[in-house]
Amino acid sequence: MSPRLIEHMDDQSLIEGFADMLWMERGLSQNTLAAYQADLRDLAQWLRTTRGYGLLAAERADLLAYLASLSVQGYRARSSARRLSSLRQFYRHLHRRGLITLDPSARIDSPKLGRQLPDTLTEAEVEALLQAPDVADAEGQRDRTMLEVLYATGLRVSELVNLRAGQLSLNQGVVRIIGKGGRERLVPLGEEALAWLLAYLRSPRQEILSGRTSEFLFPTRRRDRMTRQGFWLLIKRYALQAGIGKPLSPHTLRHAFATHLLNHGADLRVVQLLLGHSDLSTTQIYTHVARERLKTLHAQHHPRG
């Protein structure tokens, strides 16, 4: 029986039900859930516009045509593969619930991906970025402390902006992080980041709060946490001040943290634990970054490079 014969729920209800399932069963973050929902709303709109029906009625040919439309719009293979992953999980969910009799995504191959090396910074570029904030100003000292903590720990930006004071153990010099999937890890802060944190907590944080309170370690003057987007704008501004012209991403300092550890001889499994990766293969990409760095150094400094 064709899935079109059993269409009886609106697209938004299906999407919200799927997001609720992901939250309850897998404990995904709100940012991840929002990305899944955005992917599915885009497909739903495309189906309504080009086919005249909704998500429950989609067949394999529809999904193939949708993916082809993404390519025409200039989406890269990696973006299309991520979108297909969202659709697969959604339609498997519908199939398990008995809302469709056939899974239209079941026989669709993922686009072939080349290994994409993450953007990173040299140690000199990181040093220039760290020194960019004006630490004579309370907010500048907060920003410098955030950058120091980010580079010292390799946290995700979302983990950094959501930090609470209770997650710090200043005596032990560690921070407790609840990462993806609710996995907990303890990450050392290092002497430099710890010193900046202690200085920030002594006075600048209270100045930013103007005598009020906030549960967040790095609040704005509105007492709320800084958003990921707000912190990303700060990084771009400070990179410009530091004369860093290469393209950056919100994870640039996380990538630099991992790459520089490996360049200095850290064990890959230790880096995996510090980053909070559930699978070692996710961490292994940084070994490629480190090897590329070694090749560059060899070419620059060896007489026959």
C-alpha positions in Angstrom: 0.0 0.0 0.0 1.3 3.5 -0.9 2.1 5.8 2.0 -0.1 8.4 0.3 -3.2 6.3 1.3 -2.6 6.9 5.0 -1.7 10.6 5.1 -3.7 11.9 8.1 -1.4 14.1 10.2 -0.2 17.5 9.4 3.6 18.0 8.9 4.2 20.2 11.9 2.7 17.6 14.3 4.9 14.9 12.7 8.0 17.0 13.1 7.2 18.0 16.7 6.5 14.4 17.6 9.8 13.3 16.1 11.7 16.0 18.0 10.0 14.9 21.3 11.1 11.3 20.6 14.7 12.4 20.0 14.7 14.5 23.2 13.2 11.8 25.4 15.1 8.8 24.0 18.4 10.3 23.1 18.7 13.4 25.2 19.8 15.6 22.3 20.5 19.3 22.8 18.0 22.0 21.8 20.4 23.1 19.1 20.5 19.7 17.6 16.7 19.3 17.8 16.3 22.7 16.1 18.5 21.6 13.3 16.5 18.4 12.7 13.3 20.3 12.7 14.7 22.9 10.3 15.7 20.1 7.9 12.3 18.5 8.0 10.4 21.8 7.6 12.5 22.5 4.5 11.6 19.1 3.0 7.9 19.7 3.9 7.8 23.0 2.2 9.5 21.6 -0.9 7.0 18.7 -1.1 4.0 21.0 -0.7 5.4 23.4 -3.3 6.5 20.9 -6.0 4.4 17.9 -5.3 1.3 19.2 -3.6 1.4 16.7 -0.6 3.2 16.4 2.7 5.8 14.4 4.5 3.7 11.2 5.0 3.1 10.9 1.3 6.7 11.2 0.2 8.2 8.4 -1.8 11.8 7.5 -2.7 11.6 9.4 -6.0 10.5 12.5 -4.1 13.4 12.4 -1.7 15.9 11.8 -4.5 14.5 14.8 -6.4 14.7 16.9 -3.2 18.3 16.0 -2.7 19.0 16.8 -6.3 17.5 20.2 -5.8 19.9 20.9 -2.9 22.8 20.2 -5.2 21.4 22.6 -7.8 21.1 25.2 -5.0 24.9 24.8 -4.3 24.8 22.6 -1.2 28.0 20.7 -0.7 28.0 16.9 -0.4 28.6 17.1 3.4 25.5 19.3 3.9 23.4 17.0 1.7 24.6 14.0 3.6 23.7 15.6 6.9 20.2 16.5 5.6 19.7 12.9 4.4 20.7 11.6 7.8 17.9 13.7 9.3 15.4 12.4 6.8 16.4 8.8 7.4 15.9 9.0 11.1 12.6 10.8 10.6 11.2 8.2 8.3 12.5 5.3 10.3 10.6 6.8 13.2 7.4 7.1 11.2 7.8 3.5 10.0 8.3 2.2 13.5 5.1 4.0 14.6 3.2 2.4 11.7 2.4 5.8 10.1 3.9 4.6 6.8 4.1 1.1 5.3 7.4 1.8 3.4 10.4 3.8 4.4 11.1 6.1 1.3 14.7 6.8 2.6 15.7 3.1 3.0 17.4 2.6 -0.4 19.0 6.0 -0.8 22.9 6.1 -0.7 24.7 8.9 1.0 26.8 11.3 -1.1 30.5 10.3 -1.1 32.5 12.6 1.2 36.1 13.5 1.1 37.7 13.9 4.5 37.3 17.5 5.4 40.1 18.9 7.7 38.8 21.3 10.3 40.0 24.9 10.2 42.6 25.6 12.9 45.0 28.2 14.0 48.7 28.2 14.6 49.9 28.7 18.2 51.1 32.2 17.3 47.6 33.0 15.9 46.0 31.7 19.0 48.2 33.8 21.2 47.3 36.9 19.1 43.6 36.1 19.4 43.9 35.7 23.2 45.5 39.0 23.6 43.0 40.9 21.5 40.4 41.8 24.2 41.0 45.0 26.2 41.3 43.5 29.7 41.2 47.0 31.3 37.4 46.7 30.7 35.3 44.3 32.7 33.6 42.8 29.6 37.0 42.6 27.9 38.4 40.6 30.8 35.3 38.3 30.6 36.0 37.8 26.9 39.7 37.1 27.5 38.8 34.6 30.2 36.3 32.9 27.9 38.9 32.6 25.1 41.4 31.2 27.6 39.0 28.6 29.0 37.9 27.6 25.5 41.5 27.1 24.3 42.6 25.4 27.5 39.7 22.9 27.6 38.5 22.4 24.0 34.9 22.9 25.1 32.1 23.3 22.5 30.9 26.9 22.3 27.5 25.8 23.6 29.2 24.2 26.6 31.2 27.3 27.3 28.3 29.8 27.2 26.1 27.5 29.4 28.7 27.1 32.1 27.5 27.6 35.7 29.9 28.5 38.5 28.9 25.2 40.2 30.6 23.3 37.4 34.0 24.7 38.4 36.3 23.1 40.9 38.9 25.8 41.4 40.8 23.8 44.0 41.2 20.9 41.7 41.6 23.0 38.6 38.9 21.2 36.6 35.5 21.9 35.0 32.7 19.4 34.9 30.9 19.2 31.6 27.7 17.5 30.6 28.1 17.0 26.9 26.2 15.4 24.1 23.9 12.6 25.0 24.2 13.5 28.7 27.8 12.2 29.0 29.8 13.8 31.8 33.5 14.5 31.6 36.1 16.3 33.8 38.4 18.6 31.9 41.6 20.2 33.3 41.7 24.0 33.1 45.5 24.5 33.2 47.3 27.2 35.1 46.8 30.0 32.7 43.0 29.6 32.3 42.7 29.1 36.0 44.5 32.3 36.8 42.3 34.3 34.4 39.2 32.7 35.9 40.3 33.6 39.5 41.0 37.2 38.4 37.7 37.4 36.5 35.7 36.1 39.5 37.3 38.5 41.9 35.8 41.7 40.4 34.9 42.0 36.7 32.0 39.5 36.9 30.4 41.5 39.7 30.9 44.7 37.8 29.1 43.2 34.8 26.2 42.1 37.0 26.1 45.5 38.8 25.4 43.8 42.2 22.8 41.4 40.8 23.1 37.6 40.5 23.2 35.1 37.6 23.6 31.4 37.5 25.8 31.7 34.4 29.6 31.9 34.8 29.9 34.4 31.9 26.8 36.6 31.9 26.0 39.6 29.9 25.0 42.9 31.5 21.4 41.6 31.2 22.3 38.8 33.7 21.5 36.2 31.0 24.0 33.9 29.4 25.8 34.9 26.3 24.3 33.3 23.1 26.4 31.1 20.9 25.9 33.6 18.1 26.9 36.5 20.4 30.2 34.8 21.3 30.8 33.9 17.7 30.6 37.6 16.8 33.1 38.4 19.5 35.5 35.8 18.1 35.3 37.3 14.6 35.8 40.8 16.0 38.9 39.8 18.0 40.3 37.8 15.1 40.0 40.9 12.9 41.8 42.9 15.6 44.5 40.3 15.8 45.1 40.4 12.0 43.9 36.8 11.5 42.6 36.6 7.9 41.8 32.9 7.6 38.2 31.7 7.7 37.1 30.8 11.2 34.3 28.7 12.6 32.7 28.6 16.1 34.8 25.5 16.8 38.1 27.1 15.7 39.6 27.1 19.2 38.3 23.6 19.9 40.1 22.4 16.7 43.3 24.3 17.8 43.1 22.7 21.2 43.0 19.2 19.8 45.6 19.8 17.1 48.1 21.5 19.3 47.8 18.7 21.9 48.6 16.1 19.3 51.4 18.2 17.8 53.0 18.2 21.3 52.7 14.4 21.7 49.3 13.9 23.4 47.7 10.4 23.1 44.8 10.3 20.8 42.5 8.6 23.4 43.3 11.3 25.9 42.2 13.9 23.3 39.1 11.9 22.7 38.2 12.0 26.4 38.9 15.7 26.7 36.8 16.5 23.7 33.9 14.3 24.8 33.8 12.3 21.6 31.9 9.0 22.0 33.8 7.4 19.0 37.6 7.5 18.5 37.1 7.8 14.7 35.6 11.3 15.3 38.9 12.3 17.0 41.1 10.7 14.4 40.6 13.6 11.9 42.9 15.6 14.1 45.8 13.2 13.4 45.4 14.2 9.7 45.6 17.9 10.7 48.7 17.2 12.7 50.3 15.3 9.8 49.6 18.1 7.4 51.3 20.5 9.8 54.4 18.2 10.0 54.5 18.1 6.2 54.4 21.9 6.0 57.2 22.2 8.6 59.3 19.6 6.8 58.8 21.5 3.5 59.8 24.8 5.0 62.8 23.7 7.1 64.4 20.6 5.5 67.1 21.4 3.0 65.5 18.9 0.5 61.9 19.6 1.5 
